[in-house]
Amino acid sequence: MREFGVSAANKFFDLMISKGLAEEEAGTVAHTLMDTHESVEKVYGELLSAVPYRPDVEKSVLEERLWEICEEFQHIDYHIHEAGFTHSHFDDAD
């Protein structure tokens, strides 16, 4: 997966500004993409890899990981809505 840290977010922000997006909207989108990337990496790179895939794993261990995964997806959902990615207002951009 392509990295999307501060440097990439700043470059994407600058690109959006150069194409006429409002600074506040561009900042929200760049921040959303960066935070979402971090959450996805955490779910697939950290949380799921911490689950022992064995029949003898304690139910509490599995439940804890599922709770942490749920929190990350709630964080992603928040950012999706904050940036307006639930509708197509970007279709109106030239």
N, CA, C and O atoms as CSV, one atom per row, in Angstrom:
chain,resi,resn,atom,element,x,y,z
A,1,MET,N,N,0.842,-1.168,0.000
A,1,MET,CA,C,0.000,0.000,0.000
A,1,MET,C,C,0.893,1.239,0.000
A,1,MET,O,O,1.916,1.288,0.683
A,2,ARG,N,N,0.490,2.217,-0.765
A,2,ARG,CA,C,1.238,3.466,-0.854
A,2,ARG,C,C,1.175,4.220,0.471
A,2,ARG,O,O,0.112,4.326,1.082
A,3,GLU,N,N,2.306,4.737,0.905
A,3,GLU,CA,C,2.357,5.544,2.122
A,3,GLU,C,C,1.597,6.856,1.900
A,3,GLU,O,O,1.608,7.421,0.806
A,4,PHE,N,N,0.948,7.316,2.949
A,4,PHE,CA,C,0.267,8.607,2.875
A,4,PHE,C,C,0.431,9.304,4.214
A,4,PHE,O,O,-0.497,9.375,5.020
A,5,GLY,N,N,1.632,9.815,4.429
A,5,GLY,CA,C,1.933,10.532,5.656
A,5,GLY,C,C,1.803,12.029,5.459
A,5,GLY,O,O,1.134,12.490,4.534
A,6,VAL,N,N,2.438,12.773,6.324
A,6,VAL,CA,C,2.339,14.235,6.314
A,6,VAL,C,C,2.822,14.816,4.989
A,6,VAL,O,O,2.177,15.703,4.431
A,7,SER,N,N,3.935,14.330,4.488
A,7,SER,CA,C,4.482,14.864,3.240
A,7,SER,C,C,3.510,14.665,2.076
A,7,SER,O,O,3.257,15.597,1.312
A,8,ALA,N,N,2.970,13.463,1.941
A,8,ALA,CA,C,2.017,13.184,0.860
A,8,ALA,C,C,0.731,13.984,1.049
A,8,ALA,O,O,0.161,14.483,0.079
A,9,ALA,N,N,0.276,14.106,2.291
A,9,ALA,CA,C,-0.935,14.878,2.563
A,9,ALA,C,C,-0.729,16.347,2.185
A,9,ALA,O,O,-1.621,16.977,1.618
A,10,ASN,N,N,0.443,16.886,2.499
A,10,ASN,CA,C,0.741,18.279,2.148
A,10,ASN,C,C,0.783,18.479,0.633
A,10,ASN,O,O,0.283,19.481,0.120
A,11,LYS,N,N,1.375,17.531,-0.072
A,11,LYS,CA,C,1.434,17.624,-1.541
A,11,LYS,C,C,0.032,17.540,-2.133
A,11,LYS,O,O,-0.299,18.283,-3.058
A,12,PHE,N,N,-0.789,16.640,-1.605
A,12,PHE,CA,C,-2.149,16.501,-2.103
A,12,PHE,C,C,-2.958,17.765,-1.791
A,12,PHE,O,O,-3.752,18.223,-2.613
A,13,PHE,N,N,-2.748,18.320,-0.600
A,13,PHE,CA,C,-3.385,19.583,-0.219
A,13,PHE,C,C,-3.025,20.673,-1.228
A,13,PHE,O,O,-3.901,21.374,-1.734
A,14,ASP,N,N,-1.738,20.807,-1.512
A,14,ASP,CA,C,-1.285,21.828,-2.465
A,14,ASP,C,C,-1.914,21.615,-3.839
A,14,ASP,O,O,-2.301,22.579,-4.498
A,15,LEU,N,N,-2.017,20.370,-4.272
A,15,LEU,CA,C,-2.637,20.062,-5.559
A,15,LEU,C,C,-4.104,20.486,-5.567
A,15,LEU,O,O,-4.571,21.104,-6.525
A,16,MET,N,N,-4.830,20.153,-4.496
A,16,MET,CA,C,-6.242,20.525,-4.433
A,16,MET,C,C,-6.419,22.042,-4.453
A,16,MET,O,O,-7.315,22.554,-5.124
A,17,ILE,N,N,-5.564,22.763,-3.718
A,17,ILE,CA,C,-5.621,24.232,-3.700
A,17,ILE,C,C,-5.345,24.778,-5.098
A,17,ILE,O,O,-6.022,25.701,-5.552
A,18,SER,N,N,-4.350,24.207,-5.781
A,18,SER,CA,C,-4.000,24.691,-7.121
A,18,SER,C,C,-5.117,24.451,-8.134
A,18,SER,O,O,-5.163,25.099,-9.179
A,19,LYS,N,N,-6.007,23.526,-7.822
A,19,LYS,CA,C,-7.129,23.231,-8.721
A,19,LYS,C,C,-8.425,23.910,-8.280
A,19,LYS,O,O,-9.495,23.632,-8.820
A,20,GLY,N,N,-8.319,24.805,-7.291
A,20,GLY,CA,C,-9.446,25.640,-6.929
A,20,GLY,C,C,-10.297,25.172,-5.769
A,20,GLY,O,O,-11.321,25.793,-5.485
A,21,LEU,N,N,-9.917,24.101,-5.086
A,21,LEU,CA,C,-10.683,23.714,-3.909
A,21,LEU,C,C,-10.413,24.713,-2.784
A,21,LEU,O,O,-9.313,25.253,-2.667
A,22,ALA,N,N,-11.413,24.944,-1.977
A,22,ALA,CA,C,-11.259,25.850,-0.843
A,22,ALA,C,C,-10.239,25.273,0.128
A,22,ALA,O,O,-10.144,24.058,0.299
A,23,GLU,N,N,-9.481,26.157,0.758
A,23,GLU,CA,C,-8.414,25.724,1.666
A,23,GLU,C,C,-8.942,24.855,2.806
A,23,GLU,O,O,-8.328,23.843,3.144
A,24,GLU,N,N,-10.063,25.236,3.396
A,24,GLU,CA,C,-10.615,24.460,4.505
A,24,GLU,C,C,-11.017,23.057,4.052
A,24,GLU,O,O,-10.734,22.073,4.736
A,25,GLU,N,N,-11.674,22.972,2.902
A,25,GLU,CA,C,-12.090,21.674,2.380
A,25,GLU,C,C,-10.881,20.810,2.022
A,25,GLU,O,O,-10.857,19.616,2.320
A,26,ALA,N,N,-9.893,21.408,1.389
A,26,ALA,CA,C,-8.680,20.672,1.015
A,26,ALA,C,C,-7.955,20.165,2.258
A,26,ALA,O,O,-7.436,19.049,2.267
A,27,GLY,N,N,-7.920,20.982,3.302
A,27,GLY,CA,C,-7.283,20.565,4.545
A,27,GLY,C,C,-8.016,19.412,5.190
A,27,GLY,O,O,-7.395,18.476,5.694
A,28,THR,N,N,-9.343,19.474,5.176
A,28,THR,CA,C,-10.146,18.390,5.745
A,28,THR,C,C,-9.928,17.096,4.974
A,28,THR,O,O,-9.763,16.035,5.575
A,29,VAL,N,N,-9.926,17.178,3.663
A,29,VAL,CA,C,-9.724,15.988,2.830
A,29,VAL,C,C,-8.338,15.391,3.063
A,29,VAL,O,O,-8.205,14.180,3.240
A,30,ALA,N,N,-7.318,16.227,3.063
A,30,ALA,CA,C,-5.949,15.729,3.271
A,30,ALA,C,C,-5.821,15.067,4.640
A,30,ALA,O,O,-5.218,14.001,4.765
A,31,HIS,N,N,-6.383,15.697,5.655
A,31,HIS,CA,C,-6.335,15.132,7.006
A,31,HIS,C,C,-7.096,13.819,7.068
A,31,HIS,O,O,-6.638,12.860,7.689
A,32,THR,N,N,-8.257,13.775,6.425
A,32,THR,CA,C,-9.064,12.552,6.388
A,32,THR,C,C,-8.289,11.414,5.747
A,32,THR,O,O,-8.262,10.301,6.273
A,33,LEU,N,N,-7.664,11.686,4.622
A,33,LEU,CA,C,-6.920,10.632,3.928
A,33,LEU,C,C,-5.748,10.130,4.765
A,33,LEU,O,O,-5.473,8.930,4.806
A,34,MET,N,N,-5.066,11.045,5.423
A,34,MET,CA,C,-3.920,10.652,6.243
A,34,MET,C,C,-4.377,9.821,7.449
A,34,MET,O,O,-3.802,8.768,7.724
A,35,ASP,N,N,-5.390,10.279,8.161
A,35,ASP,CA,C,-5.867,9.545,9.335
A,35,ASP,C,C,-6.476,8.197,8.951
A,35,ASP,O,O,-6.293,7.207,9.659
A,36,THR,N,N,-7.194,8.161,7.842
A,36,THR,CA,C,-7.787,6.899,7.392
A,36,THR,C,C,-6.696,5.896,7.033
A,36,THR,O,O,-6.796,4.715,7.363
A,37,HIS,N,N,-5.669,6.367,6.364
A,37,HIS,CA,C,-4.535,5.501,6.021
A,37,HIS,C,C,-3.916,4.901,7.284
A,37,HIS,O,O,-3.636,3.704,7.338
A,38,GLU,N,N,-3.707,5.737,8.289
A,38,GLU,CA,C,-3.123,5.257,9.547
A,38,GLU,C,C,-4.017,4.210,10.214
A,38,GLU,O,O,-3.521,3.219,10.750
A,39,SER,N,N,-5.323,4.426,10.181
A,39,SER,CA,C,-6.244,3.466,10.800
A,39,SER,C,C,-6.255,2.138,10.054
A,39,SER,O,O,-6.269,1.075,10.674
A,40,VAL,N,N,-6.248,2.194,8.734
A,40,VAL,CA,C,-6.225,0.955,7.943
A,40,VAL,C,C,-4.935,0.184,8.214
A,40,VAL,O,O,-4.960,-1.035,8.387
A,41,GLU,N,N,-3.818,0.889,8.250
A,41,GLU,CA,C,-2.548,0.232,8.574
A,41,GLU,C,C,-2.592,-0.399,9.961
A,41,GLU,O,O,-2.074,-1.497,10.163
A,42,LYS,N,N,-3.205,0.290,10.911
A,42,LYS,CA,C,-3.285,-0.241,12.270
A,42,LYS,C,C,-4.123,-1.512,12.305
A,42,LYS,O,O,-3.738,-2.489,12.946
A,43,VAL,N,N,-5.266,-1.508,11.620
A,43,VAL,CA,C,-6.139,-2.684,11.621
A,43,VAL,C,C,-5.422,-3.884,11.011
A,43,VAL,O,O,-5.354,-4.950,11.623
A,44,TYR,N,N,-4.887,-3.708,9.802
A,44,TYR,CA,C,-4.330,-4.850,9.078
A,44,TYR,C,C,-2.874,-5.145,9.426
A,44,TYR,O,O,-2.425,-6.283,9.287
A,45,GLY,N,N,-2.139,-4.144,9.872
A,45,GLY,CA,C,-0.737,-4.362,10.172
A,45,GLY,C,C,-0.436,-4.659,11.627
A,45,GLY,O,O,0.580,-5.279,11.942
A,46,GLU,N,N,-1.315,-4.219,12.518
A,46,GLU,CA,C,-1.052,-4.365,13.943
A,46,GLU,C,C,-2.100,-5.225,14.647
A,46,GLU,O,O,-1.765,-6.234,15.266
A,47,LEU,N,N,-3.350,-4.830,14.552
A,47,LEU,CA,C,-4.392,-5.491,15.346
A,47,LEU,C,C,-4.670,-6.920,14.898
A,47,LEU,O,O,-4.740,-7.830,15.723
A,48,LEU,N,N,-4.826,-7.115,13.603
A,48,LEU,CA,C,-5.088,-8.480,13.137
A,48,LEU,C,C,-3.867,-9.377,13.283
A,48,LEU,O,O,-4.003,-10.576,13.529
A,49,SER,N,N,-2.686,-8.810,13.136
A,49,SER,CA,C,-1.477,-9.627,13.291
A,49,SER,C,C,-1.238,-10.007,14.744
A,49,SER,O,O,-0.462,-10.920,15.024
A,50,ALA,N,N,-1.899,-9.314,15.677
A,50,ALA,CA,C,-1.758,-9.616,17.101
A,50,ALA,C,C,-2.716,-10.727,17.555
A,50,ALA,O,O,-2.654,-11.175,18.700
A,51,VAL,N,N,-3.593,-11.164,16.657
A,51,VAL,CA,C,-4.528,-12.245,17.001
A,51,VAL,C,C,-3.859,-13.579,16.729
A,51,VAL,O,O,-3.467,-13.861,15.596
A,52,PRO,N,N,-3.725,-14.405,17.767
A,52,PRO,CA,C,-3.176,-15.745,17.510
A,52,PRO,C,C,-4.245,-16.604,16.832
A,52,PRO,O,O,-5.307,-16.857,17.401
A,53,TYR,N,N,-3.952,-17.042,15.629
A,53,TYR,CA,C,-4.913,-17.839,14.866
A,53,TYR,C,C,-4.814,-19.298,15.292
A,53,TYR,O,O,-4.361,-20.162,14.541
A,54,ARG,N,N,-5.258,-19.544,16.535
A,54,ARG,CA,C,-5.228,-20.898,17.086
A,54,ARG,C,C,-6.560,-21.168,17.773
A,54,ARG,O,O,-7.187,-20.250,18.302
A,55,PRO,N,N,-6.992,-22.421,17.766
A,55,PRO,CA,C,-8.255,-22.754,18.436
A,55,PRO,C,C,-8.227,-22.488,19.944
A,55,PRO,O,O,-9.281,-22.300,20.553
A,56,ASP,N,N,-7.037,-22.469,20.554
A,56,ASP,CA,C,-6.957,-22.276,22.007
A,56,ASP,C,C,-6.857,-20.805,22.429
A,56,ASP,O,O,-6.633,-20.514,23.604
A,57,VAL,N,N,-7.023,-19.882,21.481
A,57,VAL,CA,C,-6.963,-18.463,21.834
A,57,VAL,C,C,-8.114,-18.146,22.789
A,57,VAL,O,O,-9.238,-18.616,22.610
A,58,GLU,N,N,-7.816,-17.354,23.786
A,58,GLU,CA,C,-8.832,-16.960,24.752
A,58,GLU,C,C,-9.875,-16.070,24.084
A,58,GLU,O,O,-9.533,-15.197,23.287
A,59,LYS,N,N,-11.118,-16.287,24.402
A,59,LYS,CA,C,-12.202,-15.482,23.854
A,59,LYS,C,C,-11.984,-14.007,24.186
A,59,LYS,O,O,-12.266,-13.143,23.356
A,60,SER,N,N,-11.493,-13.711,25.368
A,60,SER,CA,C,-11.273,-12.327,25.775
A,60,SER,C,C,-10.226,-11.630,24.899
A,60,SER,O,O,-10.336,-10.433,24.631
A,61,VAL,N,N,-9.221,-12.373,24.457
A,61,VAL,CA,C,-8.200,-11.805,23.566
A,61,VAL,C,C,-8.833,-11.427,22.233
A,61,VAL,O,O,-8.595,-10.340,21.707
A,62,LEU,N,N,-9.631,-12.323,21.699
A,62,LEU,CA,C,-10.312,-12.062,20.437
A,62,LEU,C,C,-11.291,-10.885,20.569
A,62,LEU,O,O,-11.348,-10.021,19.694
A,63,GLU,N,N,-12.046,-10.856,21.646
A,63,GLU,CA,C,-12.991,-9.761,21.859
A,63,GLU,C,C,-12.280,-8.416,21.982
A,63,GLU,O,O,-12.762,-7.406,21.469
A,64,GLU,N,N,-11.136,-8.403,22.661
A,64,GLU,CA,C,-10.360,-7.161,22.798
A,64,GLU,C,C,-9.903,-6.659,21.434
A,64,GLU,O,O,-10.016,-5.468,21.145
A,65,ARG,N,N,-9.389,-7.551,20.595
A,65,ARG,CA,C,-8.946,-7.149,19.257
A,65,ARG,C,C,-10.120,-6.638,18.437
A,65,ARG,O,O,-10.001,-5.633,17.736
A,66,LEU,N,N,-11.256,-7.327,18.523
A,66,LEU,CA,C,-12.439,-6.897,17.766
A,66,LEU,C,C,-12.904,-5.516,18.224
A,66,LEU,O,O,-13.322,-4.697,17.405
A,67,TRP,N,N,-12.834,-5.259,19.519
A,67,TRP,CA,C,-13.202,-3.940,20.035
A,67,TRP,C,C,-12.262,-2.874,19.472
A,67,TRP,O,O,-12.713,-1.810,19.046
A,68,GLU,N,N,-10.970,-3.153,19.471
A,68,GLU,CA,C,-9.997,-2.193,18.949
A,68,GLU,C,C,-10.201,-1.963,17.448
A,68,GLU,O,O,-10.071,-0.837,16.967
A,69,ILE,N,N,-10.519,-3.030,16.715
A,69,ILE,CA,C,-10.802,-2.894,15.285
A,69,ILE,C,C,-12.054,-2.045,15.085
A,69,ILE,O,O,-12.088,-1.182,14.207
A,70,CYS,N,N,-13.065,-2.283,15.884
A,70,CYS,CA,C,-14.299,-1.501,15.825
A,70,CYS,C,C,-13.999,-0.020,16.047
A,70,CYS,O,O,-14.527,0.828,15.327
A,71,GLU,N,N,-13.173,0.301,17.017
A,71,GLU,CA,C,-12.818,1.700,17.292
A,71,GLU,C,C,-12.127,2.344,16.090
A,71,GLU,O,O,-12.386,3.503,15.767
A,72,GLU,N,N,-11.252,1.593,15.435
A,72,GLU,CA,C,-10.564,2.137,14.254
A,72,GLU,C,C,-11.550,2.393,13.123
A,72,GLU,O,O,-11.457,3.412,12.440
A,73,PHE,N,N,-12.491,1.478,12.920
A,73,PHE,CA,C,-13.475,1.692,11.861
A,73,PHE,C,C,-14.433,2.832,12.200
A,73,PHE,O,O,-14.914,3.514,11.295
A,74,GLN,N,N,-14.715,3.050,13.467
A,74,GLN,CA,C,-15.521,4.211,13.858
A,74,GLN,C,C,-14.750,5.500,13.565
A,74,GLN,O,O,-15.333,6.498,13.142
A,75,HIS,N,N,-13.450,5.468,13.792
A,75,HIS,CA,C,-12.594,6.617,13.485
A,75,HIS,C,C,-12.612,6.893,11.984
A,75,HIS,O,O,-12.716,8.046,11.565
A,76,ILE,N,N,-12.513,5.851,11.184
A,76,ILE,CA,C,-12.567,5.996,9.724
A,76,ILE,C,C,-13.923,6.572,9.311
A,76,ILE,O,O,-13.986,7.482,8.484
A,77,ASP,N,N,-15.002,6.044,9.885
A,77,ASP,CA,C,-16.346,6.507,9.558
A,77,ASP,C,C,-16.504,7.990,9.874
A,77,ASP,O,O,-17.095,8.735,9.093
A,78,TYR,N,N,-15.979,8.412,11.008
A,78,TYR,CA,C,-16.028,9.826,11.376
A,78,TYR,C,C,-15.384,10.681,10.290
A,78,TYR,O,O,-15.954,11.683,9.860
A,79,HIS,N,N,-14.197,10.279,9.852
A,79,HIS,CA,C,-13.478,11.067,8.855
A,79,HIS,C,C,-14.169,11.037,7.495
A,79,HIS,O,O,-14.158,12.040,6.781
A,80,ILE,N,N,-14.760,9.926,7.127
A,80,ILE,CA,C,-15.491,9.838,5.863
A,80,ILE,C,C,-16.618,10.869,5.848
A,80,ILE,O,O,-16.822,11.564,4.853
A,81,HIS,N,N,-17.339,10.958,6.952
A,81,HIS,CA,C,-18.439,11.918,7.024
A,81,HIS,C,C,-17.930,13.361,7.127
A,81,HIS,O,O,-18.499,14.268,6.520
A,82,GLU,N,N,-16.870,13.564,7.890
A,82,GLU,CA,C,-16.312,14.909,8.055
A,82,GLU,C,C,-15.875,15.503,6.716
A,82,GLU,O,O,-16.075,16.690,6.458
A,83,ALA,N,N,-15.279,14.665,5.873
A,83,ALA,CA,C,-14.764,15.144,4.589
A,83,ALA,C,C,-15.843,15.187,3.508
A,83,ALA,O,O,-15.600,15.676,2.404
A,84,GLY,N,N,-17.022,14.682,3.821
A,84,GLY,CA,C,-18.101,14.699,2.830
A,84,GLY,C,C,-17.982,13.601,1.796
A,84,GLY,O,O,-18.525,13.727,0.698
A,85,PHE,N,N,-17.283,12.528,2.123
A,85,PHE,CA,C,-17.114,11.433,1.175
A,85,PHE,C,C,-18.353,10.543,1.075
A,85,PHE,O,O,-18.329,9.527,0.380
A,86,THR,N,N,-19.426,10.912,1.757
A,86,THR,CA,C,-20.660,10.124,1.686
A,86,THR,C,C,-21.590,10.630,0.591
A,86,THR,O,O,-22.641,10.037,0.344
A,87,HIS,N,N,-21.216,11.707,-0.058
A,87,HIS,CA,C,-21.996,12.220,-1.182
A,87,HIS,C,C,-21.033,12.720,-2.242
A,87,HIS,O,O,-19.819,12.717,-2.037
A,88,SER,N,N,-21.555,13.137,-3.342
A,88,SER,CA,C,-20.697,13.446,-4.487
A,88,SER,C,C,-20.559,14.943,-4.738
A,88,SER,O,O,-20.684,15.391,-5.878
A,89,HIS,N,N,-20.302,15.721,-3.688
A,89,HIS,CA,C,-20.154,17.172,-3.904
A,89,HIS,C,C,-18.906,17.513,-4.710
A,89,HIS,O,O,-18.775,18.640,-5.188
A,90,PHE,N,N,-17.985,16.559,-4.869
A,90,PHE,CA,C,-16.789,16.813,-5.679
A,90,PHE,C,C,-17.101,16.750,-7.165
A,90,PHE,O,O,-16.298,17.201,-7.982
A,91,ASP,N,N,-18.264,16.193,-7.533
A,91,ASP,CA,C,-18.651,16.123,-8.939
A,91,ASP,C,C,-18.834,17.501,-9.547
A,91,ASP,O,O,-18.694,17.668,-10.759
A,92,ASP,N,N,-19.145,18.491,-8.717
A,92,ASP,CA,C,-19.394,19.834,-9.207
A,92,ASP,C,C,-18.108,20.617,-9.479
A,92,ASP,O,O,-18.141,21.693,-10.076
A,93,ALA,N,N,-16.971,20.062,-9.033
A,93,ALA,CA,C,-15.694,20.772,-9.220
A,93,ALA,C,C,-15.278,20.718,-10.690
A,93,ALA,O,O,-15.524,19.727,-11.377
A,94,ASP,N,N,-14.653,21.779,-11.161
A,94,ASP,CA,C,-14.178,21.821,-12.553
A,94,ASP,C,C,-12.831,21.195,-12.683
A,94,ASP,O,O,-12.278,21.142,-13.781
